[in-house]
Amino acid sequence: MLVSPARRPVQTLGAGGCAAGAGHAAIADRRIYDNTVEALFAPIRETSDDVQTLAVVGHDPSIGELAAVL
């Protein structure tokens, strides 16, 4: 799971607000906070090929734009 280091996403994960993340590593990545689709794609591309499911916890409008692109 890639997560923005901003306070709200980190608190959400810490409070168990994301059940899908339970038991999985959350990696805070500053590029997600940059809030551009290009910045989101960088850590996604760097994710190991053996990862079958990847969650990205970030901010609008970039998360919505990323979903549209994908």
JOJOTA-V413219 format. One record per backbone hydrogen bond with DSSP energy under -1.0 kcal/mol. CO is the residue of the C=O (numbers start at 0). NH is the residue of the N-H. If there is no record, write none. Layout:
# JOJOTA-V413219
co:CO nh:NH
co:CO nh:NH
This chain:
# JOJOTA-V413219
co:0 nh:26
co:1 nh:56
co:2 nh:28
co:5 nh:9
co:6 nh:10
co:7 nh:11
co:8 nh:12
co:9 nh:13
co:10 nh:14
co:11 nh:16
co:12 nh:15
co:17 nh:20
co:18 nh:21
co:20 nh:23
co:26 nh:2
co:28 nh:31
co:31 nh:34
co:35 nh:39
co:36 nh:40
co:37 nh:41
co:39 nh:43
co:40 nh:44
co:41 nh:45
co:43 nh:46
co:47 nh:50
co:54 nh:1
co:56 nh:3
co:58 nh:62
co:60 nh:64
co:61 nh:65
co:62 nh:66
co:63 nh:67
co:64 nh:68
co:65 nh:69
